[in-house]
Amino acid sequence: MTSDLLAPLDLAFWNIESPEHPMHLGALGVFSAHSPAAGAHAADLLAARAAAVPGLRMRIRDVWQPLAFGGATREPAPDFDPLDHVRLHAPTADFHAVAGRLMERPLERGRPPWEAHVLPGEDGFSFAVLFKFHHALADGLRALTLAAAILDPMDMPARKPRPEEPAKGFFPDVRKLPAFIKGTVSDVGRALDIGASVALSTVGVRSSSALTSEPSGTRRTAGVVIDLDDVHRVRKAQGGTVNDVLIAVVAGALRRWLDERGDGSDGVAPRALIPVSKRRPRTAHPQGNRLSGYLIRLPVDDPDPLARLDTVRTAMDRNKDAGPNRGAGAVALLADHVPALGHRLGGPLVSQAARLWFDILVTSVPLPGIGLKLGGNPVTEVFPFAPLARGQSLAVAVSTYRGQVHYGLVADAEAVPDLDVLAKAVTEEVETLITACEA
């Protein structure tokens, strides 16, 4: 294993972290247990297998060399010990209560930034594993790959080797100079377009104080499971995509939640950032984040569930037509044009500016269609958790697994003590959409 410089977006994630806003992804996998000792056995398996996964041995180290001043590298940790990363906890009756407390703890930056927490169930028939990966180490897809590598072997096709990329010099090849100049001009134009779109996205914004909060450093999580068949029923009746329906469910659930807690939904149309992966197969930096995004207004203020779905579908179609390289949601692409030292010095400012850019994150995390196991114990539920941006009180992540949709909700525990009410509203909104489609 060799070291390599962090890609610009990875470096940005590494530098915007603070104790109150750790930048790690999470996934809570719930397993059906064959015996009360299954959780302890799972912890032993995870520790034993982690030592053989190269990506889990990688730490992030700051670099102060002249050509990479202010940057960081991803390199093998010379003293890697999987027992520092895999922890067995006491039995619990509430996986989410424990997961919330664990999600608020930042990962240690001096060693490979990941952890696996095994939570035995008090009933003896289940256990859960909370995986945490720093966003600088992995995006959602990469985190899935790393986690799958320490689960039971699966019948997956072998990955094709990546072609070797020629070493890049400090200056561009003279023969490629015209294309280089053209690309640079195009990048400048794209940056101006993104900047203008961000400015326009702030005009007439009507969010809700329930979605913003001063950082408390606390976390609360919740999970919701709905049938994928129900989502398809709505999609087939109204058109659009599965993702359109899942986002519209979030809009409707927010409306119910705001009204029930007394904040009110009238005139509320928060900006939702919908991340879009730009990862390409066999790229030079497979572990690096390659993200853009779409920015849409969630029609929380619309009382008609089918109208909300139509608004979401129209907004998503408009974003797709423009592509992930344009619009206010593509701000992450600008990270490629910021020098390493700029990321280091500007990280705290960027973190504080997140609330000016969007009000809530709604992201989809892909999962394999085949079943996952650990020690022969099958996964029954998988709840993805997204990082919580500074100044925001709620983030939503969604995964589809084995015919079910899993919503993972993460909130500031002090700002959102009633996260269970929002979770219930997600289920109710799906039922409302089905009823409206059949009317």
HUCORMO-V739642 format. One record per residue. RES is the residue in one letter. SS is DSSP state (A for helix, B for strand, O for the rest). PSI is psi in whole degrees, 0 to 359 (NA if undefined). OMEGA is omega in whole degrees, -180 to 180 (999 if undefined). Layout:
res=RES ss=SS psi=PSI omega=OMEGA
res=RES ss=SS psi=PSI omega=OMEGA
//
This chain:
res=M ss=O psi=137 omega=179
res=T ss=O psi=166 omega=180
res=S ss=O psi=156 omega=175
res=D ss=B psi=151 omega=-180
res=L ss=B psi=143 omega=174
res=L ss=O psi=140 omega=172
res=A ss=O psi=156 omega=-175
res=P ss=A psi=317 omega=-178
res=L ss=A psi=324 omega=175
res=D ss=A psi=316 omega=180
res=L ss=A psi=323 omega=177
res=A ss=A psi=314 omega=179
res=F ss=A psi=324 omega=-179
res=W ss=A psi=327 omega=-173
res=N ss=A psi=344 omega=180
res=I ss=O psi=357 omega=-179
res=E ss=O psi=147 omega=173
res=S ss=B psi=165 omega=180
res=P ss=O psi=327 omega=180
res=E ss=O psi=339 omega=-178
res=H ss=B psi=75 omega=177
res=P ss=O psi=144 omega=-176
res=M ss=O psi=58 omega=175
res=H ss=B psi=148 omega=172
res=L ss=B psi=159 omega=177
res=G ss=B psi=158 omega=173
res=A ss=B psi=126 omega=179
res=L ss=B psi=108 omega=177
res=G ss=B psi=128 omega=179
res=V ss=B psi=130 omega=-175
res=F ss=B psi=145 omega=170
res=S ss=B psi=125 omega=-173
res=A ss=O psi=139 omega=177
res=H ss=O psi=340 omega=-179
res=S ss=O psi=162 omega=178
res=P ss=O psi=339 omega=-179
res=A ss=O psi=2 omega=-175
res=A ss=A psi=323 omega=-180
res=G ss=A psi=314 omega=179
res=A ss=A psi=320 omega=178
res=H ss=A psi=322 omega=179
res=A ss=A psi=320 omega=179
res=A ss=A psi=319 omega=178
res=D ss=A psi=318 omega=180
res=L ss=A psi=315 omega=-179
res=L ss=A psi=316 omega=-180
res=A ss=A psi=318 omega=-179
res=A ss=A psi=320 omega=-177
res=R ss=A psi=330 omega=-177
res=A ss=A psi=327 omega=-178
res=A ss=O psi=338 omega=-176
res=A ss=O psi=2 omega=-179
res=V ss=O psi=108 omega=-175
res=P ss=A psi=320 omega=-177
res=G ss=A psi=336 omega=-180
res=L ss=A psi=352 omega=179
res=R ss=A psi=359 omega=-173
res=M ss=B psi=127 omega=173
res=R ss=B psi=170 omega=177
res=I ss=B psi=126 omega=-176
res=R ss=B psi=134 omega=179
res=D ss=B psi=147 omega=-178
res=V ss=O psi=136 omega=179
res=W ss=O psi=23 omega=176
res=Q ss=O psi=152 omega=-173
res=P ss=A psi=312 omega=-175
res=L ss=A psi=351 omega=179
res=A ss=A psi=31 omega=-174
res=F ss=O psi=126 omega=-179
res=G ss=O psi=357 omega=-180
res=G ss=O psi=196 omega=179
res=A ss=B psi=154 omega=179
res=T ss=B psi=155 omega=171
res=R ss=B psi=118 omega=-173
res=E ss=B psi=158 omega=180
res=P ss=B psi=138 omega=176
res=A ss=O psi=122 omega=-176
res=P ss=O psi=335 omega=-177
res=D ss=O psi=32 omega=-177
res=F ss=O psi=129 omega=176
res=D ss=O psi=113 omega=-177
res=P ss=A psi=337 omega=179
res=L ss=A psi=344 omega=175
res=D ss=A psi=347 omega=-172
res=H ss=O psi=339 omega=-179
res=V ss=B psi=123 omega=-176
res=R ss=B psi=135 omega=178
res=L ss=B psi=127 omega=-177
res=H ss=B psi=171 omega=178
res=A ss=B psi=154 omega=179
res=P ss=B psi=147 omega=-179
res=T ss=B psi=153 omega=176
res=A ss=O psi=354 omega=-175
res=D ss=O psi=95 omega=-179
res=F ss=A psi=321 omega=-176
res=H ss=A psi=327 omega=179
res=A ss=A psi=317 omega=179
res=V ss=A psi=318 omega=-179
res=A ss=A psi=321 omega=179
res=G ss=A psi=315 omega=180
res=R ss=A psi=323 omega=180
res=L ss=A psi=326 omega=-180
res=M ss=A psi=338 omega=-178
res=E ss=O psi=351 omega=-179
res=R ss=O psi=121 omega=177
res=P ss=O psi=152 omega=174
res=L ss=O psi=149 omega=178
res=E ss=O psi=128 omega=-173
res=R ss=O psi=348 omega=-179
res=G ss=O psi=354 omega=-180
res=R ss=O psi=172 omega=-179
res=P ss=O psi=123 omega=-171
res=P ss=O psi=74 omega=175
res=W ss=B psi=158 omega=177
res=E ss=B psi=154 omega=172
res=A ss=B psi=118 omega=-178
res=H ss=B psi=120 omega=-179
res=V ss=B psi=125 omega=-176
res=L ss=B psi=99 omega=177
res=P ss=B psi=144 omega=177
res=G ss=B psi=144 omega=179
res=E ss=O psi=335 omega=-178
res=D ss=O psi=345 omega=-179
res=G ss=O psi=357 omega=-178
res=F ss=O psi=8 omega=180
res=S ss=B psi=160 omega=170
res=F ss=B psi=165 omega=-180
res=A ss=B psi=155 omega=174
res=V ss=B psi=123 omega=174
res=L ss=B psi=113 omega=174
res=F ss=B psi=136 omega=174
res=K ss=B psi=128 omega=177
res=F ss=B psi=131 omega=176
res=H ss=B psi=142 omega=-178
res=H ss=O psi=339 omega=176
res=A ss=O psi=339 omega=178
res=L ss=O psi=325 omega=-174
res=A ss=O psi=143 omega=166
res=D ss=O psi=187 omega=-175
res=G ss=A psi=317 omega=-178
res=L ss=A psi=317 omega=179
res=R ss=A psi=320 omega=178
res=A ss=A psi=320 omega=177
res=L ss=A psi=317 omega=-179
res=T ss=A psi=317 omega=180
res=L ss=A psi=318 omega=179
res=A ss=A psi=318 omega=-179
res=A ss=A psi=332 omega=-178
res=A ss=O psi=341 omega=179
res=I ss=O psi=7 omega=170
res=L ss=O psi=182 omega=-179
res=D ss=O psi=145 omega=179
res=P ss=O psi=138 omega=-178
res=M ss=O psi=153 omega=-180
res=D ss=O psi=79 omega=-179
res=M ss=O psi=144 omega=179
res=P ss=O psi=143 omega=179
res=A ss=O psi=142 omega=180
res=R ss=O psi=139 omega=179
res=K ss=O psi=142 omega=180
res=P ss=O psi=145 omega=179
res=R ss=O psi=138 omega=177
res=P ss=O psi=145 omega=178
res=E ss=O psi=135 omega=177
res=E ss=O psi=135 omega=178
res=P ss=O psi=147 omega=178
res=A ss=O psi=139 omega=-179
res=K ss=O psi=131 omega=177
res=G ss=O psi=173 omega=-179
res=F ss=O psi=326 omega=179
res=F ss=O psi=150 omega=179
res=P ss=O psi=151 omega=176
res=D ss=O psi=129 omega=-178
res=V ss=A psi=323 omega=-179
res=R ss=A psi=338 omega=-179
res=K ss=A psi=10 omega=-175
res=L ss=A psi=316 omega=178
res=P ss=A psi=317 omega=179
res=A ss=A psi=324 omega=179
res=F ss=A psi=315 omega=180
res=I ss=A psi=317 omega=179
res=K ss=A psi=318 omega=179
res=G ss=A psi=322 omega=179
res=T ss=A psi=316 omega=178
res=V ss=A psi=319 omega=178
res=S ss=A psi=320 omega=179
res=D ss=A psi=319 omega=179
res=V ss=A psi=315 omega=179
res=G ss=A psi=321 omega=179
res=R ss=A psi=320 omega=180
res=A ss=A psi=319 omega=179
res=L ss=A psi=320 omega=179
res=D ss=A psi=316 omega=180
res=I ss=A psi=316 omega=180
res=G ss=A psi=317 omega=179
res=A ss=A psi=322 omega=180
res=S ss=A psi=322 omega=177
res=V ss=A psi=316 omega=179
res=A ss=A psi=317 omega=-180
res=L ss=A psi=329 omega=-177
res=S ss=A psi=342 omega=180
res=T ss=O psi=351 omega=-178
res=V ss=O psi=128 omega=176
res=G ss=O psi=23 omega=-179
res=V ss=O psi=131 omega=174
res=R ss=O psi=95 omega=179
res=S ss=O psi=210 omega=179
res=S ss=O psi=143 omega=178
res=S ss=A psi=340 omega=179
res=A ss=A psi=339 omega=-179
res=L ss=A psi=358 omega=179
res=T ss=B psi=151 omega=-179
res=S ss=O psi=152 omega=169
res=E ss=O psi=140 omega=-176
res=P ss=O psi=129 omega=176
res=S ss=O psi=346 omega=-177
res=G ss=O psi=4 omega=-180
res=T ss=O psi=158 omega=179
res=R ss=O psi=150 omega=174
res=R ss=B psi=140 omega=178
res=T ss=B psi=158 omega=175
res=A ss=B psi=157 omega=179
res=G ss=B psi=147 omega=179
res=V ss=B psi=135 omega=178
res=V ss=B psi=128 omega=176
res=I ss=B psi=158 omega=-180
res=D ss=B psi=133 omega=178
res=L ss=A psi=329 omega=178
res=D ss=A psi=323 omega=178
res=D ss=A psi=321 omega=178
res=V ss=A psi=318 omega=180
res=H ss=A psi=325 omega=177
res=R ss=A psi=316 omega=179
res=V ss=A psi=316 omega=-179
res=R ss=A psi=316 omega=-179
res=K ss=A psi=326 omega=-179
res=A ss=A psi=326 omega=-172
res=Q ss=A psi=350 omega=-179
res=G ss=O psi=181 omega=-179
res=G ss=O psi=201 omega=-177
res=T ss=O psi=168 omega=175
res=V ss=A psi=318 omega=-179
res=N ss=A psi=323 omega=177
res=D ss=A psi=316 omega=-179
res=V ss=A psi=317 omega=-178
res=L ss=A psi=324 omega=178
res=I ss=A psi=320 omega=178
res=A ss=A psi=326 omega=176
res=V ss=A psi=320 omega=178
res=V ss=A psi=316 omega=180
res=A ss=A psi=314 omega=-180
res=G ss=A psi=322 omega=179
res=A ss=A psi=321 omega=177
res=L ss=A psi=321 omega=179
res=R ss=A psi=312 omega=179
res=R ss=A psi=315 omega=-177
res=W ss=A psi=314 omega=-180
res=L ss=A psi=318 omega=-180
res=D ss=A psi=320 omega=-177
res=E ss=A psi=325 omega=-179
res=R ss=A psi=358 omega=175
res=G ss=O psi=5 omega=179
res=D ss=O psi=331 omega=180
res=G ss=O psi=146 omega=-178
res=S ss=O psi=359 omega=-178
res=D ss=O psi=125 omega=177
res=G ss=O psi=4 omega=-177
res=V ss=O psi=124 omega=177
res=A ss=O psi=73 omega=-176
res=P ss=O psi=152 omega=178
res=R ss=B psi=122 omega=179
res=A ss=B psi=129 omega=174
res=L ss=B psi=123 omega=180
res=I ss=B psi=99 omega=-178
res=P ss=B psi=145 omega=179
res=V ss=B psi=124 omega=179
res=S ss=B psi=134 omega=174
res=K ss=O psi=19 omega=180
res=R ss=O psi=135 omega=176
res=R ss=O psi=145 omega=179
res=P ss=O psi=142 omega=174
res=R ss=O psi=42 omega=175
res=T ss=O psi=169 omega=-176
res=A ss=O psi=329 omega=-179
res=H ss=O psi=76 omega=-176
res=P ss=O psi=334 omega=-177
res=Q ss=O psi=351 omega=-177
res=G ss=O psi=153 omega=176
res=N ss=O psi=132 omega=173
res=R ss=O psi=89 omega=-173
res=L ss=B psi=144 omega=165
res=S ss=B psi=204 omega=179
res=G ss=B psi=163 omega=172
res=Y ss=B psi=142 omega=177
res=L ss=B psi=121 omega=-179
res=I ss=B psi=157 omega=173
res=R ss=B psi=124 omega=177
res=L ss=O psi=124 omega=-176
res=P ss=O psi=58 omega=-177
res=V ss=O psi=330 omega=-175
res=D ss=O psi=351 omega=-178
res=D ss=O psi=123 omega=-178
res=P ss=O psi=347 omega=-176
res=D ss=O psi=115 omega=-178
res=P ss=A psi=323 omega=180
res=L ss=A psi=327 omega=176
res=A ss=A psi=323 omega=176
res=R ss=A psi=316 omega=179
res=L ss=A psi=318 omega=180
res=D ss=A psi=321 omega=179
res=T ss=A psi=317 omega=179
res=V ss=A psi=315 omega=-179
res=R ss=A psi=317 omega=179
res=T ss=A psi=317 omega=-180
res=A ss=A psi=319 omega=179
res=M ss=A psi=321 omega=177
res=D ss=A psi=319 omega=180
res=R ss=A psi=317 omega=178
res=N ss=A psi=319 omega=-180
res=K ss=A psi=323 omega=178
res=D ss=A psi=322 omega=179
res=A ss=A psi=331 omega=180
res=G ss=O psi=161 omega=-176
res=P ss=O psi=358 omega=-179
res=N ss=O psi=0 omega=-177
res=R ss=O psi=163 omega=174
res=G ss=O psi=170 omega=-175
res=A ss=A psi=334 omega=-179
res=G ss=A psi=350 omega=-175
res=A ss=A psi=16 omega=-177
res=V ss=A psi=325 omega=-178
res=A ss=A psi=333 omega=-180
res=L ss=A psi=337 omega=-179
res=L ss=A psi=345 omega=179
res=A ss=A psi=330 omega=-179
res=D ss=A psi=342 omega=-175
res=H ss=A psi=13 omega=178
res=V ss=O psi=128 omega=178
res=P ss=O psi=159 omega=-176
res=A ss=A psi=315 omega=-179
res=L ss=A psi=328 omega=177
res=G ss=A psi=320 omega=177
res=H ss=A psi=319 omega=-177
res=R ss=A psi=315 omega=-177
res=L ss=A psi=326 omega=-175
res=G ss=A psi=356 omega=-178
res=G ss=A psi=309 omega=-180
res=P ss=A psi=324 omega=180
res=L ss=A psi=319 omega=178
res=V ss=A psi=318 omega=179
res=S ss=A psi=317 omega=-178
res=Q ss=A psi=339 omega=-177
res=A ss=A psi=354 omega=-176
res=A ss=A psi=321 omega=-178
res=R ss=A psi=334 omega=177
res=L ss=A psi=340 omega=-175
res=W ss=A psi=313 omega=-180
res=F ss=O psi=165 omega=-176
res=D ss=O psi=334 omega=-179
res=I ss=B psi=143 omega=176
res=L ss=B psi=131 omega=174
res=V ss=B psi=106 omega=-172
res=T ss=B psi=151 omega=178
res=S ss=B psi=130 omega=-179
res=V ss=O psi=119 omega=-176
res=P ss=O psi=144 omega=175
res=L ss=O psi=152 omega=179
res=P ss=O psi=152 omega=180
res=G ss=O psi=342 omega=-180
res=I ss=O psi=161 omega=-178
res=G ss=O psi=147 omega=178
res=L ss=O psi=145 omega=179
res=K ss=B psi=165 omega=173
res=L ss=B psi=117 omega=-176
res=G ss=O psi=29 omega=-178
res=G ss=O psi=357 omega=180
res=N ss=B psi=121 omega=-174
res=P ss=B psi=146 omega=173
res=V ss=B psi=130 omega=178
res=T ss=B psi=333 omega=-180
res=E ss=B psi=147 omega=177
res=V ss=B psi=115 omega=-180
res=F ss=B psi=112 omega=178
res=P ss=B psi=147 omega=178
res=F ss=B psi=131 omega=180
res=A ss=O psi=156 omega=174
res=P ss=O psi=152 omega=180
res=L ss=O psi=121 omega=-178
res=A ss=O psi=153 omega=179
res=R ss=O psi=134 omega=178
res=G ss=O psi=358 omega=-180
res=Q ss=B psi=147 omega=-173
res=S ss=O psi=355 omega=-173
res=L ss=B psi=141 omega=172
res=A ss=B psi=146 omega=-176
res=V ss=B psi=130 omega=174
res=A ss=B psi=147 omega=-174
res=V ss=B psi=137 omega=174
res=S ss=B psi=149 omega=175
res=T ss=B psi=128 omega=-176
res=Y ss=B psi=120 omega=173
res=R ss=O psi=48 omega=175
res=G ss=O psi=8 omega=178
res=Q ss=B psi=153 omega=175
res=V ss=B psi=130 omega=-179
res=H ss=B psi=118 omega=174
res=Y ss=B psi=125 omega=174
res=G ss=B psi=118 omega=-177
res=L ss=B psi=131 omega=176
res=V ss=B psi=134 omega=-178
res=A ss=B psi=158 omega=168
res=D ss=O psi=122 omega=-172
res=A ss=O psi=328 omega=180
res=E ss=O psi=323 omega=-179
res=A ss=O psi=329 omega=-176
res=V ss=O psi=75 omega=178
res=P ss=O psi=347 omega=-176
res=D ss=O psi=41 omega=-179
res=L ss=A psi=331 omega=178
res=D ss=A psi=331 omega=178
res=V ss=A psi=319 omega=177
res=L ss=A psi=320 omega=179
res=A ss=A psi=316 omega=178
res=K ss=A psi=324 omega=-179
res=A ss=A psi=330 omega=177
res=V ss=A psi=312 omega=179
res=T ss=A psi=317 omega=-179
res=E ss=A psi=325 omega=-179
res=E ss=A psi=323 omega=176
res=V ss=A psi=316 omega=179
res=E ss=A psi=321 omega=179
res=T ss=A psi=318 omega=179
res=L ss=A psi=318 omega=179
res=I ss=A psi=315 omega=179
res=T ss=A psi=318 omega=-179
res=A ss=A psi=323 omega=180
res=C ss=A psi=329 omega=-176
res=E ss=A psi=352 omega=-178
res=A ss=O psi=NA omega=999
//
